[in-house]
């Protein structure tokens, strides 16, 4: 049995890890013969003979895709962790608080991971963001909610560590000489920065926090930029319909539903979607709007975003990529250049850079004071993101590796140390 579990519960994905000698090992689970270490932070509820059935992670997505109209699908619920405005939600008549959602998600995830994690350890080290998302976030409230969920699962000792600090520790654990390190953690919903000073004293690694910061932009926003420019014009965005006295615009809110793939299932059951169908005969771009309606009716949101994600990854390796997606028409083919993509995310990169500068300013440091830069998270693969940091700090200072599991591994390694409490947030 492992002595500690590192838990990186993220807005988009969740990763768990345990110490493995001097290293750490991510916990994996089996999905139809595929071993997964990165799990979607999602829940799916449905009615069954015993009351309410529930699944988590990739199993929740499978259930949702199989029967989207008869289930309640929830993802990105971490964004409500610190919100005093979120007392809970009702699912098939039963009220679920945030802590109940978190407990349910982790319980089902642990069930699926039993082959790799047969028993839960006594201690869990949990990653927490530098700044929680949402309006008027209350970090103390978030901690209370985490605590209640984790205690209910049987954990006896709960330690919280800032997510970028855990990533910094993972990257810095083998440092021989003192170094000031900047970690940029690109998640699904946020980009977080942490500046740490690492030193060795009598052989022991010590760290001092020098600055933290972040911004609510990351991979999900980059995906939507591709959808907005390459897909939505094919679905009638910007077109009009015949009104009583003049042509009128289709509401932008209908097209904004594409910002998250599961929002399309919410749209499908809404009065707005029924209204869209009624307006189809009066649409100036009838073929495009009919394609929009068909895509929503056939629950193609998740497959579309899988295709978009694949294109984004291709653009990390090549100068161009081709987006093909049959539900958009057999003749649909969008050639996307890396230059196009970078122009679409230019404003997002500017906001990321402003947040980076604010973090440096708060720490009182300039670029020359940073010895190494570690990039972690899925969007760290985007060349324009890497170029932003290389341009400011120099290519020789940029490091990466284990981008998707570095936080969980760092949490596990911190939790296995005798001085783990010194690393706590």
C-alpha positions as CSV (number, residue, x, y, z in Angstrom):
1,X,0.0,0.0,0.0
2,X,1.3,3.4,-0.9
3,X,1.9,5.9,1.9
4,X,0.5,8.9,0.0
5,X,-1.6,9.8,-3.0
6,X,-1.0,12.9,-5.1
7,X,-4.3,14.2,-6.4
8,X,-4.4,16.8,-9.2
9,X,-8.1,17.5,-9.6
10,X,-8.3,19.9,-12.5
11,X,-11.0,21.8,-14.2
12,X,-10.7,19.7,-17.4
13,X,-8.6,16.6,-16.3
14,X,-7.7,14.8,-13.2
15,X,-4.5,12.9,-12.6
16,X,-3.5,10.7,-9.6
17,X,0.0,9.5,-8.6
18,X,1.8,7.6,-5.9
19,X,5.5,7.6,-4.9
20,X,7.5,4.8,-6.6
21,X,11.0,4.7,-5.0
22,X,12.7,8.0,-5.7
23,X,10.2,8.7,-8.5
24,X,6.5,8.9,-8.8
25,X,4.0,6.8,-10.9
26,X,0.7,8.0,-12.3
27,X,-2.3,5.8,-11.5
28,X,-4.0,4.4,-14.6
29,X,-7.3,2.8,-15.3
30,X,-8.6,0.6,-18.1
31,X,-11.1,1.8,-20.7
32,X,-11.8,-1.0,-23.2
33,X,-8.1,-2.1,-23.2
34,X,-6.7,1.4,-23.3
35,X,-4.7,2.5,-20.2
36,X,-5.6,6.1,-19.2
37,X,-3.6,8.3,-16.8
38,X,-5.4,11.5,-17.6
39,X,-9.1,11.4,-16.8
40,X,-11.8,13.9,-17.7
41,X,-13.2,15.7,-14.6
42,X,-16.8,14.8,-15.5
43,X,-19.8,13.1,-14.1
44,X,-22.9,11.5,-15.7
45,X,-26.1,10.7,-13.8
46,X,-29.1,8.7,-14.9
47,X,-32.1,7.0,-13.5
48,X,-32.0,3.3,-13.0
49,X,-33.9,0.5,-11.1
50,X,-32.0,1.3,-8.0
51,X,-32.5,5.0,-8.1
52,X,-29.7,7.2,-9.6
53,X,-26.8,5.7,-11.5
54,X,-23.5,7.6,-11.8
55,X,-20.3,7.4,-13.8
56,X,-17.1,9.4,-13.8
57,X,-14.3,10.4,-16.1
58,X,-14.1,8.7,-19.5
59,X,-16.9,6.3,-18.5
60,X,-19.2,9.4,-17.9
61,X,-18.4,10.6,-21.4
62,X,-19.2,7.2,-22.9
63,X,-22.6,7.1,-21.1
64,X,-23.4,10.6,-22.1
65,X,-22.6,9.9,-25.8
66,X,-24.7,6.7,-25.7
67,X,-27.8,8.4,-24.3
68,X,-27.4,12.2,-24.1
69,X,-31.1,13.0,-23.7
70,X,-31.7,10.7,-20.7
71,X,-28.8,11.7,-18.5
72,X,-27.4,14.7,-16.6
73,X,-23.8,15.4,-17.6
74,X,-21.6,17.7,-15.5
75,X,-18.0,18.7,-16.2
76,X,-15.6,21.5,-15.1
77,X,-17.4,21.6,-11.8
78,X,-14.1,22.6,-10.1
79,X,-15.0,26.2,-11.2
80,X,-17.6,26.2,-8.4
81,X,-15.3,25.0,-5.6
82,X,-14.7,28.5,-4.2
83,X,-18.0,30.0,-5.2
84,X,-20.3,31.2,-2.3
85,X,-23.0,31.6,-5.0
86,X,-23.1,27.8,-5.6
87,X,-25.1,26.1,-2.9
88,X,-25.6,23.0,-5.0
89,X,-27.6,21.6,-7.9
90,X,-30.6,19.2,-8.1
91,X,-30.1,16.0,-10.2
92,X,-33.3,13.9,-10.7
93,X,-34.7,15.5,-7.6
94,X,-31.7,15.0,-5.3
95,X,-29.6,17.9,-4.1
96,X,-25.9,17.6,-4.7
97,X,-23.5,20.2,-3.0
98,X,-20.1,20.7,-4.5
99,X,-18.5,18.4,-1.9
100,X,-21.1,15.7,-2.8
101,X,-20.2,16.0,-6.5
102,X,-16.4,15.8,-5.7
103,X,-16.9,12.8,-3.4
104,X,-19.0,11.1,-6.0
105,X,-16.5,11.8,-8.8
106,X,-13.5,10.5,-6.8
107,X,-15.4,7.5,-5.4
108,X,-16.2,6.2,-8.9
109,X,-12.7,7.1,-10.1
110,X,-11.1,5.1,-7.2
111,X,-13.5,2.2,-8.0
112,X,-12.2,2.0,-11.6
113,X,-8.6,2.4,-10.4
114,X,-8.6,-0.5,-7.9
115,X,-6.3,-2.7,-10.1
116,X,-3.6,0.0,-9.8
117,X,-4.6,1.5,-6.4
118,X,-6.2,-1.3,-4.4
119,X,-6.3,0.7,-1.2
120,X,-6.4,4.4,-0.5
121,X,-3.5,5.7,1.5
122,X,-3.9,7.6,4.8
123,X,-2.5,10.8,3.4
124,X,-3.5,12.7,0.3
125,X,-1.7,15.7,-1.1
126,X,-4.1,17.8,-3.2
127,X,-3.2,20.4,-5.7
128,X,-5.0,23.7,-5.5
129,X,-4.8,26.7,-7.9
130,X,-3.1,29.9,-7.0
131,X,-6.4,31.7,-7.6
132,X,-9.7,29.9,-7.7
133,X,-12.0,30.6,-10.6
134,X,-15.4,32.3,-10.4
135,X,-16.9,35.5,-9.1
136,X,-15.8,36.4,-5.5
137,X,-13.9,33.2,-4.9
138,X,-13.5,32.1,-1.3
139,X,-10.4,29.9,-0.9
140,X,-11.4,29.0,2.6
141,X,-14.8,27.8,1.4
142,X,-13.1,25.7,-1.3
143,X,-10.8,24.1,1.3
144,X,-13.8,23.3,3.6
145,X,-15.6,21.6,0.6
146,X,-12.5,19.6,-0.4
147,X,-12.0,18.6,3.2
148,X,-15.5,17.3,3.6
149,X,-15.4,15.2,0.4
150,X,-12.0,13.7,1.1
151,X,-12.7,12.9,4.8
152,X,-15.9,11.1,3.6
153,X,-13.7,8.9,1.4
154,X,-11.5,7.9,4.3
155,X,-8.5,10.1,4.0
156,X,-7.1,10.9,7.4
157,X,-4.5,13.6,6.5
158,X,-5.1,16.1,3.8
159,X,-2.4,18.5,2.6
160,X,-2.8,21.3,0.1
161,X,-0.1,22.4,-2.3
162,X,-0.3,25.0,-5.0
163,X,-0.4,23.3,-8.4
164,X,2.5,25.2,-10.0
165,X,4.6,24.6,-6.8
166,X,4.1,20.8,-7.3
167,X,5.1,21.1,-10.9
168,X,8.1,23.2,-9.9
169,X,9.1,20.5,-7.4
170,X,8.8,17.7,-9.9
171,X,11.1,19.5,-12.3
172,X,13.5,20.8,-9.7
173,X,13.9,17.6,-7.6
174,X,17.3,16.8,-9.3
175,X,18.8,20.3,-9.1
176,X,22.4,20.3,-7.9
177,X,22.9,24.1,-7.6
178,X,20.5,26.8,-6.4
179,X,18.1,28.1,-9.0
180,X,15.1,30.5,-9.4
181,X,12.5,28.7,-11.4
182,X,9.4,29.9,-13.2
183,X,6.6,27.3,-13.8
184,X,3.8,28.0,-16.3
185,X,1.0,25.5,-15.9
186,X,-1.5,25.5,-18.9
187,X,-4.7,23.7,-17.9
188,X,-8.0,23.5,-19.7
189,X,-9.5,26.7,-18.2
190,X,-6.6,28.6,-16.6
191,X,-2.9,29.4,-17.0
192,X,-1.1,29.6,-13.6
193,X,2.4,30.9,-12.9
194,X,4.7,30.3,-9.9
195,X,8.2,31.6,-9.3
196,X,10.2,29.5,-6.8
197,X,13.7,29.7,-5.4
198,X,15.2,26.2,-4.8
199,X,18.3,25.6,-2.7
200,X,19.9,22.6,-1.0
201,X,20.8,22.7,2.6
202,X,22.7,19.7,4.0
203,X,21.6,17.8,1.0
204,X,17.9,18.6,1.5
205,X,15.9,20.5,-1.1
206,X,14.3,23.6,0.2
207,X,12.0,26.1,-1.7
208,X,10.9,29.6,-1.2
209,X,7.8,31.1,-3.0
210,X,8.6,34.4,-4.7
211,X,5.5,35.0,-6.7
212,X,2.2,33.6,-8.1
213,X,-0.2,34.6,-10.7
214,X,-2.5,33.5,-13.5
215,X,-5.3,34.2,-16.0
216,X,-8.5,32.4,-17.0
217,X,-7.3,31.4,-20.5
218,X,-5.8,28.1,-21.7
219,X,-6.5,25.1,-23.9
220,X,-10.3,25.2,-24.0
221,X,-10.2,28.8,-25.3
222,X,-7.6,27.8,-28.0
223,X,-9.9,25.0,-29.1
224,X,-12.9,27.4,-29.4
225,X,-10.9,29.8,-31.6
226,X,-10.5,27.0,-34.2
227,X,-14.2,26.2,-33.9
228,X,-15.2,29.9,-34.2
229,X,-13.1,30.5,-37.3
230,X,-13.1,27.2,-39.2
231,X,-16.4,25.6,-38.3
232,X,-19.1,28.2,-37.3
233,X,-19.2,30.0,-40.6
234,X,-20.1,26.6,-42.1
235,X,-23.0,26.5,-39.6
236,X,-24.5,29.8,-40.4
237,X,-22.8,32.2,-38.0
238,X,-23.2,35.7,-39.2
239,X,-26.2,34.9,-41.4
240,X,-29.7,36.3,-41.1
241,X,-33.4,35.3,-41.3
242,X,-36.4,37.0,-42.7
243,X,-38.3,38.9,-39.9
244,X,-41.7,40.4,-40.0
245,X,-40.4,43.7,-41.4
246,X,-36.7,43.2,-42.1
247,X,-33.9,40.7,-42.0
248,X,-32.7,39.9,-38.5
249,X,-29.6,38.3,-37.0
250,X,-29.5,34.8,-35.5
251,X,-28.6,35.3,-31.8
252,X,-24.9,34.9,-31.1
253,X,-25.7,32.9,-28.0
254,X,-26.8,30.0,-30.2
255,X,-23.4,29.8,-31.7
256,X,-21.6,30.5,-28.4
257,X,-22.9,27.1,-27.3
258,X,-20.0,25.7,-29.2
259,X,-17.6,27.0,-26.6
260,X,-18.0,23.7,-24.8
261,X,-19.1,20.5,-26.5
262,X,-21.5,19.4,-23.8
263,X,-23.3,22.8,-24.1
264,X,-24.8,21.6,-27.4
265,X,-26.7,18.9,-25.5
266,X,-28.1,21.6,-23.2
267,X,-29.0,23.6,-26.3
268,X,-30.7,20.6,-27.8
269,X,-33.3,20.5,-25.0
270,X,-33.8,24.3,-24.9
271,X,-36.6,26.5,-26.2
272,X,-34.0,28.4,-28.2
273,X,-33.2,25.3,-30.2
274,X,-36.9,24.7,-30.9
275,X,-37.1,28.4,-32.0
276,X,-34.2,27.8,-34.4
277,X,-35.9,25.0,-36.0
278,X,-39.0,27.1,-36.6
279,X,-36.9,29.8,-38.2
280,X,-35.2,27.4,-40.6
281,X,-37.7,28.1,-43.5
282,X,-36.9,31.8,-43.2
283,X,-33.1,31.4,-43.0
284,X,-31.1,33.2,-45.7
285,X,-28.5,30.5,-45.4
286,X,-30.8,27.6,-45.0
287,X,-28.3,24.9,-45.8
288,X,-25.9,26.1,-43.1
289,X,-28.5,26.5,-40.4
290,X,-29.9,23.0,-41.4
291,X,-26.4,21.6,-40.9
292,X,-26.2,23.3,-37.4
293,X,-29.6,21.7,-36.4
294,X,-28.5,18.3,-37.7
295,X,-25.2,18.4,-35.9
296,X,-27.0,19.2,-32.6
297,X,-29.7,16.7,-33.2
298,X,-27.2,13.9,-33.8
299,X,-25.1,14.8,-30.7
300,X,-21.9,15.4,-32.7
301,X,-20.4,17.9,-30.2
302,X,-18.0,15.6,-28.6
303,X,-16.7,14.0,-31.8
304,X,-16.3,17.5,-33.2
305,X,-14.1,18.6,-30.3
306,X,-12.0,15.5,-30.6
307,X,-11.4,16.4,-34.2
308,X,-10.5,20.0,-33.2
309,X,-8.1,18.8,-30.5
310,X,-6.4,16.5,-33.0
311,X,-5.9,19.5,-35.4
312,X,-4.5,21.6,-32.6
313,X,-1.9,18.9,-31.8
314,X,-1.1,18.5,-35.5
315,X,-0.3,22.2,-35.6
316,X,2.1,21.8,-32.8
317,X,4.2,19.5,-35.1
318,X,3.5,20.9,-38.6
319,X,2.9,24.2,-40.3
320,X,-0.6,23.2,-41.4
321,X,-3.3,20.7,-40.7
322,X,-6.5,19.6,-42.4
323,X,-9.8,19.5,-40.4
324,X,-12.2,17.0,-41.8
325,X,-15.5,16.2,-40.1
326,X,-18.2,14.2,-42.0
327,X,-21.2,15.6,-40.1
328,X,-20.3,19.0,-41.6
329,X,-20.7,17.6,-45.1
330,X,-18.8,15.1,-47.1
331,X,-17.1,17.9,-49.0
332,X,-16.1,19.7,-45.8
333,X,-12.4,20.3,-45.5
334,X,-10.7,23.2,-43.7
335,X,-7.0,23.7,-44.3
336,X,-5.7,25.5,-41.2
337,X,-2.2,26.9,-41.2
338,X,-0.2,27.4,-38.0
339,X,-0.1,31.2,-38.9
340,X,-3.9,31.3,-39.0
341,X,-4.2,29.6,-35.7
342,X,-1.6,31.9,-34.1
343,X,-3.5,34.9,-35.4
344,X,-6.7,33.6,-33.9
345,X,-5.2,33.1,-30.4
346,X,-3.1,36.3,-30.5
347,X,-5.3,38.2,-28.1
348,X,-5.3,35.2,-25.7
349,X,-1.5,35.1,-25.8
350,X,-1.3,38.8,-25.0
351,X,-3.5,38.3,-21.9
352,X,-1.3,35.4,-20.9
353,X,1.8,37.6,-21.3
354,X,0.3,40.4,-19.3
355,X,-0.4,37.9,-16.5
356,X,3.2,36.7,-16.7
357,X,4.5,40.3,-16.5
358,X,2.2,40.9,-13.5
359,X,3.7,37.8,-11.8
360,X,7.2,39.0,-12.4
361,X,6.4,42.5,-11.2
362,X,4.9,41.2,-7.9
363,X,8.0,39.1,-7.3
364,X,10.3,42.0,-8.0
365,X,12.2,40.0,-10.6
366,X,13.2,40.5,-14.2
367,X,13.8,37.9,-16.9
368,X,17.5,37.8,-16.2
369,X,16.8,36.6,-12.6
370,X,15.0,33.5,-13.8
371,X,17.4,30.5,-14.2
372,X,15.0,28.0,-15.7
373,X,11.4,28.0,-17.1
374,X,9.3,24.9,-17.0
375,X,6.2,24.6,-19.1
376,X,3.6,22.1,-18.2
377,X,0.0,21.2,-19.3
378,X,-1.4,20.4,-22.7
379,X,-1.2,23.8,-24.3
380,X,2.5,24.0,-23.5
381,X,2.9,22.0,-26.7
382,X,1.6,25.0,-28.8
383,X,4.6,26.5,-30.6
384,X,3.4,30.1,-30.1
385,X,3.1,29.5,-26.4
386,X,6.7,28.2,-26.2
387,X,7.9,31.1,-28.4
388,X,6.4,33.6,-26.0
389,X,8.6,32.3,-23.2
390,X,11.6,31.6,-25.4
391,X,11.4,35.2,-26.6
392,X,11.5,36.6,-23.1
393,X,13.8,34.2,-21.3
394,X,15.8,32.6,-24.0
395,X,15.4,29.1,-25.6
396,X,18.2,27.6,-23.4
397,X,16.2,28.2,-20.2
398,X,13.0,26.5,-21.5
399,X,12.3,23.0,-20.2
400,X,9.4,20.6,-20.5
401,X,8.5,16.9,-20.2
402,X,5.7,14.8,-18.6
403,X,3.5,17.8,-19.2
404,X,0.3,16.1,-18.3
405,X,1.3,14.3,-15.2
406,X,4.0,16.6,-13.6
407,X,1.7,18.2,-11.1
408,X,0.3,14.9,-9.7
409,X,3.8,13.4,-9.7
410,X,5.1,16.4,-7.8
411,X,2.3,16.2,-5.3
412,X,3.1,12.5,-4.6
413,X,6.8,13.2,-4.2
414,X,6.2,16.1,-1.8
415,X,3.8,13.9,0.2
416,X,6.5,11.3,0.6
417,X,9.0,13.7,2.2
418,X,9.5,14.1,5.9
419,X,9.2,17.9,5.5
420,X,6.0,17.6,3.4
421,X,4.2,20.1,5.7
422,X,6.7,22.8,4.7
423,X,5.4,22.7,1.1
424,X,1.8,23.2,2.0
425,X,-0.2,26.1,0.7
